[in-house]
Amino acid sequence: MIGNYIIDLSAFVPAINDLLVTPSGHCYVGQFSHDYPAPEAPLLTIDLEQRASPATEHKLAVANGMVFRPGSRTLIVAESWACLLSAFDVDEKGGLSNYRIFAKLPPEHFPDGICGDDAGGIWVACVTGKFVRVVEGGEITHRLTLDEGRFAYACAIGGEDRQTLFLCTGGPYETSVIVQHPAARIETIRGPFRST
Protein backbone atom coordinates (compact mmCIF):
# COMPACT_ATOMS: atom_id res chain seq x y z
CA MET A 1 0.00 0.00 0.00
CA ILE A 2 1.38 3.41 -1.00
CA GLY A 3 -0.63 6.20 0.59
CA ASN A 4 -4.25 5.09 0.24
CA TYR A 5 -3.52 2.80 -2.70
CA ILE A 6 -2.79 -0.91 -2.93
CA ILE A 7 -0.26 -1.64 -5.67
CA ASP A 8 -0.32 -5.13 -7.20
CA LEU A 9 3.15 -6.13 -8.41
CA SER A 10 2.35 -9.79 -9.14
CA ALA A 11 2.49 -9.17 -12.89
CA PHE A 12 6.20 -8.34 -12.54
CA VAL A 13 7.58 -10.57 -9.76
CA PRO A 14 6.37 -13.56 -7.71
CA ALA A 15 7.47 -12.05 -4.38
CA ILE A 16 8.77 -8.68 -3.20
CA ASN A 17 11.58 -7.75 -0.83
CA ASP A 18 12.71 -4.41 0.60
CA LEU A 19 11.46 -1.08 -0.69
CA LEU A 20 12.44 2.55 -0.42
CA VAL A 21 10.47 5.76 -0.95
CA THR A 22 12.40 8.93 -1.80
CA PRO A 23 11.44 12.36 -0.39
CA SER A 24 9.81 13.14 -3.75
CA GLY A 25 7.52 10.11 -3.39
CA HIS A 26 9.07 7.69 -5.88
CA CYS A 27 9.13 4.11 -4.66
CA TYR A 28 11.58 1.34 -5.57
CA VAL A 29 10.94 -2.34 -4.82
CA GLY A 30 13.16 -5.41 -5.14
CA GLN A 31 12.27 -9.03 -5.90
CA PHE A 32 12.65 -11.68 -3.20
CA SER A 33 13.81 -15.24 -3.82
CA HIS A 34 15.25 -18.18 -1.86
CA ASP A 35 16.11 -20.03 -5.07
CA TYR A 36 19.70 -20.90 -5.84
CA PRO A 37 21.00 -19.62 -8.07
CA ALA A 38 18.71 -16.68 -7.47
CA PRO A 39 16.86 -15.28 -10.49
CA GLU A 40 17.98 -11.81 -11.44
CA ALA A 41 15.33 -9.11 -11.82
CA PRO A 42 15.22 -5.34 -12.30
CA LEU A 43 14.13 -3.00 -9.54
CA LEU A 44 10.51 -2.01 -9.85
CA THR A 45 9.36 1.57 -9.51
CA ILE A 46 6.03 3.04 -8.50
CA ASP A 47 5.61 6.59 -9.74
CA LEU A 48 3.60 9.45 -8.31
CA GLU A 49 0.49 8.27 -10.18
CA GLN A 50 0.76 4.81 -8.54
CA ARG A 51 1.87 3.16 -11.79
CA ALA A 52 4.28 0.24 -11.47
CA SER A 53 6.98 -0.60 -14.02
CA PRO A 54 10.57 -1.91 -14.21
CA ALA A 55 12.91 0.84 -13.04
CA THR A 56 15.91 -0.24 -15.12
CA GLU A 57 16.94 -2.74 -17.75
CA HIS A 58 19.79 -3.91 -15.52
CA LYS A 59 18.84 -6.98 -13.46
CA LEU A 60 19.95 -7.40 -9.86
CA ALA A 61 20.78 -10.57 -7.94
CA VAL A 62 18.10 -10.27 -5.23
CA ALA A 63 17.81 -6.55 -4.53
CA ASN A 64 17.61 -6.01 -0.80
CA GLY A 65 18.29 -2.98 1.44
CA MET A 66 18.44 0.46 -0.20
CA VAL A 67 19.77 3.93 0.62
CA PHE A 68 18.93 7.16 -1.21
CA ARG A 69 21.42 10.03 -1.04
CA PRO A 70 19.54 13.23 -1.93
CA GLY A 71 22.68 15.36 -2.27
CA SER A 72 24.13 13.27 -5.07
CA ARG A 73 20.76 11.86 -6.17
CA THR A 74 22.18 8.34 -5.87
CA LEU A 75 20.32 5.14 -5.05
CA ILE A 76 22.48 2.42 -3.46
CA VAL A 77 21.11 -1.13 -3.50
CA ALA A 78 22.33 -4.28 -1.74
CA GLU A 79 22.48 -7.29 -4.08
CA SER A 80 22.30 -10.19 -1.65
CA TRP A 81 23.39 -13.09 -3.85
CA ALA A 82 26.12 -11.11 -5.60
CA CYS A 83 27.74 -9.85 -2.37
CA LEU A 84 27.87 -6.29 -3.62
CA LEU A 85 26.34 -2.84 -3.34
CA SER A 86 25.20 -1.29 -6.61
CA ALA A 87 24.46 2.34 -7.39
CA PHE A 88 22.22 4.22 -9.80
CA ASP A 89 21.79 7.89 -10.64
CA VAL A 90 18.24 9.12 -9.95
CA ASP A 91 16.80 11.84 -12.17
CA GLU A 92 14.16 14.40 -11.21
CA LYS A 93 11.37 12.11 -12.44
CA GLY A 94 12.65 9.13 -10.46
CA GLY A 95 14.28 7.39 -13.43
CA LEU A 96 17.37 5.26 -12.78
CA SER A 97 20.48 5.24 -14.97
CA ASN A 98 24.27 4.79 -14.90
CA TYR A 99 24.39 1.45 -13.10
CA ARG A 100 27.73 0.85 -11.38
CA ILE A 101 29.23 -1.13 -8.54
CA PHE A 102 29.52 0.95 -5.36
CA ALA A 103 31.36 -1.73 -3.37
CA LYS A 104 32.19 -5.39 -3.85
CA LEU A 105 31.97 -7.21 -0.54
CA PRO A 106 34.18 -10.16 0.44
CA PRO A 107 32.87 -13.69 -0.21
CA GLU A 108 30.14 -14.86 2.18
CA HIS A 109 29.25 -11.25 3.09
CA PHE A 110 25.67 -11.51 1.80
CA PRO A 111 24.13 -8.04 2.33
CA ASP A 112 20.62 -7.67 3.71
CA GLY A 113 19.50 -4.34 5.19
CA ILE A 114 21.73 -1.28 4.82
CA CYS A 115 21.86 2.32 6.01
CA GLY A 116 24.04 5.35 5.27
CA ASP A 117 25.97 7.71 7.54
CA ASP A 118 26.95 11.36 7.32
CA ALA A 119 30.54 10.57 6.29
CA GLY A 120 29.57 8.70 3.14
CA GLY A 121 29.78 5.18 4.51
CA ILE A 122 27.22 2.42 4.15
CA TRP A 123 26.55 0.09 7.08
CA VAL A 124 25.67 -3.40 5.89
CA ALA A 125 23.93 -6.21 7.74
CA CYS A 126 25.64 -9.31 6.37
CA VAL A 127 23.33 -12.22 7.09
CA THR A 128 26.18 -14.54 8.06
CA GLY A 129 26.67 -12.91 11.45
CA LYS A 130 28.37 -9.57 10.95
CA PHE A 131 27.82 -5.87 10.32
CA VAL A 132 30.36 -3.94 8.27
CA ARG A 133 30.80 -0.34 7.24
CA VAL A 134 32.01 0.06 3.67
CA VAL A 135 32.92 3.09 1.59
CA GLU A 136 32.73 3.52 -2.16
CA GLY A 137 35.31 1.29 -3.79
CA GLY A 138 34.90 -1.54 -1.29
CA GLU A 139 37.12 -0.68 1.68
CA ILE A 140 35.68 -2.00 4.95
CA THR A 141 36.37 0.56 7.69
CA HIS A 142 34.47 -1.00 10.60
CA ARG A 143 33.32 -4.51 11.49
CA LEU A 144 31.02 -5.92 14.19
CA THR A 145 30.95 -9.69 14.54
CA LEU A 146 28.01 -11.39 16.26
CA ASP A 147 28.15 -14.37 18.58
CA GLU A 148 28.01 -17.76 16.91
CA GLY A 149 24.46 -18.69 15.95
CA ARG A 150 23.24 -15.12 15.54
CA PHE A 151 22.54 -13.54 12.18
CA ALA A 152 22.41 -9.91 10.96
CA TYR A 153 19.30 -8.72 9.13
CA ALA A 154 19.05 -4.92 9.18
CA CYS A 155 20.55 -1.74 10.61
CA ALA A 156 19.70 1.93 11.04
CA ILE A 157 21.30 5.01 12.58
CA GLY A 158 19.18 7.27 14.78
CA GLY A 159 18.45 8.29 18.35
CA GLU A 160 18.25 11.77 19.84
CA ASP A 161 21.68 12.80 18.58
CA ARG A 162 21.50 10.59 15.45
CA GLN A 163 24.56 8.62 16.55
CA THR A 164 23.11 5.30 17.76
CA LEU A 165 23.50 2.29 15.48
CA PHE A 166 20.46 0.01 15.75
CA LEU A 167 21.14 -3.62 14.84
CA CYS A 168 18.40 -6.11 13.99
CA THR A 169 19.69 -9.60 14.82
CA GLY A 170 18.16 -13.03 15.24
CA GLY A 171 18.50 -16.74 14.78
CA PRO A 172 18.57 -18.55 11.42
CA TYR A 173 15.93 -17.58 8.86
CA GLU A 174 14.04 -20.84 9.02
CA THR A 175 10.33 -20.82 9.78
CA SER A 176 10.32 -23.89 12.00
CA VAL A 177 13.19 -22.53 14.10
CA ILE A 178 11.65 -19.05 14.36
CA VAL A 179 8.31 -20.45 15.56
CA GLN A 180 9.81 -22.75 18.17
CA HIS A 181 12.71 -20.57 19.29
CA PRO A 182 12.07 -16.87 18.60
CA ALA A 183 15.35 -15.04 19.10
CA ALA A 184 15.07 -11.72 17.24
CA ARG A 185 16.07 -8.53 19.00
CA ILE A 186 17.17 -4.96 18.37
CA GLU A 187 20.60 -4.23 19.78
CA THR A 188 22.28 -0.83 19.93
CA ILE A 189 25.80 0.52 19.94
CA ARG A 190 27.16 4.05 19.94
CA GLY A 191 28.62 4.72 16.51
CA PRO A 192 31.34 7.10 15.36
CA PHE A 193 29.10 8.58 12.65
CA ARG A 194 25.67 10.18 12.51
CA SER A 195 22.71 9.45 10.27
CA THR A 196 22.38 11.50 7.11
C-alpha positions in Angstrom: 0.0 0.0 0.0 1.4 3.4 -1.0 -0.6 6.2 0.6 -4.2 5.1 0.2 -3.5 2.8 -2.7 -2.8 -0.9 -2.9 -0.3 -1.6 -5.7 -0.3 -5.1 -7.2 3.2 -6.1 -8.4 2.4 -9.8 -9.1 2.5 -9.2 -12.9 6.2 -8.3 -12.5 7.6 -10.6 -9.8 6.4 -13.6 -7.7 7.5 -12.1 -4.4 8.8 -8.7 -3.2 11.6 -7.7 -0.8 12.7 -4.4 0.6 11.5 -1.1 -0.7 12.4 2.6 -0.4 10.5 5.8 -0.9 12.4 8.9 -1.8 11.4 12.4 -0.4 9.8 13.1 -3.7 7.5 10.1 -3.4 9.1 7.7 -5.9 9.1 4.1 -4.7 11.6 1.3 -5.6 10.9 -2.3 -4.8 13.2 -5.4 -5.1 12.3 -9.0 -5.9 12.6 -11.7 -3.2 13.8 -15.2 -3.8 15.2 -18.2 -1.9 16.1 -20.0 -5.1 19.7 -20.9 -5.8 21.0 -19.6 -8.1 18.7 -16.7 -7.5 16.9 -15.3 -10.5 18.0 -11.8 -11.4 15.3 -9.1 -11.8 15.2 -5.3 -12.3 14.1 -3.0 -9.5 10.5 -2.0 -9.9 9.4 1.6 -9.5 6.0 3.0 -8.5 5.6 6.6 -9.7 3.6 9.4 -8.3 0.5 8.3 -10.2 0.8 4.8 -8.5 1.9 3.2 -11.8 4.3 0.2 -11.5 7.0 -0.6 -14.0 10.6 -1.9 -14.2 12.9 0.8 -13.0 15.9 -0.2 -15.1 16.9 -2.7 -17.8 19.8 -3.9 -15.5 18.8 -7.0 -13.5 19.9 -7.4 -9.9 20.8 -10.6 -7.9 18.1 -10.3 -5.2 17.8 -6.6 -4.5 17.6 -6.0 -0.8 18.3 -3.0 1.4 18.4 0.5 -0.2 19.8 3.9 0.6 18.9 7.2 -1.2 21.4 10.0 -1.0 19.5 13.2 -1.9 22.7 15.4 -2.3 24.1 13.3 -5.1 20.8 11.9 -6.2 22.2 8.3 -5.9 20.3 5.1 -5.0 22.5 2.4 -3.5 21.1 -1.1 -3.5 22.3 -4.3 -1.7 22.5 -7.3 -4.1 22.3 -10.2 -1.7 23.4 -13.1 -3.8 26.1 -11.1 -5.6 27.7 -9.8 -2.4 27.9 -6.3 -3.6 26.3 -2.8 -3.3 25.2 -1.3 -6.6 24.5 2.3 -7.4 22.2 4.2 -9.8 21.8 7.9 -10.6 18.2 9.1 -10.0 16.8 11.8 -12.2 14.2 14.4 -11.2 11.4 12.1 -12.4 12.7 9.1 -10.5 14.3 7.4 -13.4 17.4 5.3 -12.8 20.5 5.2 -15.0 24.3 4.8 -14.9 24.4 1.4 -13.1 27.7 0.9 -11.4 29.2 -1.1 -8.5 29.5 1.0 -5.4 31.4 -1.7 -3.4 32.2 -5.4 -3.9 32.0 -7.2 -0.5 34.2 -10.2 0.4 32.9 -13.7 -0.2 30.1 -14.9 2.2 29.3 -11.3 3.1 25.7 -11.5 1.8 24.1 -8.0 2.3 20.6 -7.7 3.7 19.5 -4.3 5.2 21.7 -1.3 4.8 21.9 2.3 6.0 24.0 5.3 5.3 26.0 7.7 7.5 26.9 11.4 7.3 30.5 10.6 6.3 29.6 8.7 3.1 29.8 5.2 4.5 27.2 2.4 4.2 26.5 0.1 7.1 25.7 -3.4 5.9 23.9 -6.2 7.7 25.6 -9.3 6.4 23.3 -12.2 7.1 26.2 -14.5 8.1 26.7 -12.9 11.5 28.4 -9.6 10.9 27.8 -5.9 10.3 30.4 -3.9 8.3 30.8 -0.3 7.2 32.0 0.1 3.7 32.9 3.1 1.6 32.7 3.5 -2.2 35.3 1.3 -3.8 34.9 -1.5 -1.3 37.1 -0.7 1.7 35.7 -2.0 4.9 36.4 0.6 7.7 34.5 -1.0 10.6 33.3 -4.5 11.5 31.0 -5.9 14.2 30.9 -9.7 14.5 28.0 -11.4 16.3 28.1 -14.4 18.6 28.0 -17.8 16.9 24.5 -18.7 16.0 23.2 -15.1 15.5 22.5 -13.5 12.2 22.4 -9.9 11.0 19.3 -8.7 9.1 19.0 -4.9 9.2 20.5 -1.7 10.6 19.7 1.9 11.0 21.3 5.0 12.6 19.2 7.3 14.8 18.5 8.3 18.4 18.3 11.8 19.8 21.7 12.8 18.6 21.5 10.6 15.5 24.6 8.6 16.5 23.1 5.3 17.8 23.5 2.3 15.5 20.5 0.0 15.8 21.1 -3.6 14.8 18.4 -6.1 14.0 19.7 -9.6 14.8 18.2 -13.0 15.2 18.5 -16.7 14.8 18.6 -18.5 11.4 15.9 -17.6 8.9 14.0 -20.8 9.0 10.3 -20.8 9.8 10.3 -23.9 12.0 13.2 -22.5 14.1 11.7 -19.1 14.4 8.3 -20.4 15.6 9.8 -22.8 18.2 12.7 -20.6 19.3 12.1 -16.9 18.6 15.3 -15.0 19.1 15.1 -11.7 17.2 16.1 -8.5 19.0 17.2 -5.0 18.4 20.6 -4.2 19.8 22.3 -0.8 19.9 25.8 0.5 19.9 27.2 4.0 19.9 28.6 4.7 16.5 31.3 7.1 15.4 29.1 8.6 12.6 25.7 10.2 12.5 22.7 9.5 10.3 22.4 11.5 7.1 
